[in-house]
């Protein structure tokens, strides 16, 4: 498929997000650091702490905020964020579950943009009712297809707290390159649609 045309359409329709400054000013960096310290203070009061050997909570949060402000060459947010909290009797199990839930949120965010984009493109084409129905079913599977395509995520935050009953909660926040996510998802959807005789080409 013509990926360049598709990515241009994504940018024009605003699915990547609203433009922000590509370079953070010193004032913005100071504000981010201030906000990170403020959130860290709040989280610590709620009982959250960092695992042994991990970066400080303030440093983790600052990194997360900085990355969320990072933009690509077109001044669109470069990353999407997924976060989750999971509990259990054992730390490793709770962390694993939280990571999977955070990845699912990442996939869901990509799939939402993907669904809107594909519906828009197909809406501009004259396809039969049967093909439209098949395409709709494939689009609904978008989240699952995206989940299968997700590569390495960027870990931003890993926190935990022990509850009164001895169980543990783990909080995870991950990032993923948005353009890569959408490209991989488009490739997956495209092959599925072509198998049903539907093309994303104009």
Beta strands, then each sheet from edge to edge (+ up, - down):
strand 1: 49-50
strand 2: 79-88
strand 3: 154-162
strand 4: 168-177
sheet 1: 1+ 3- 4+ 2-
end
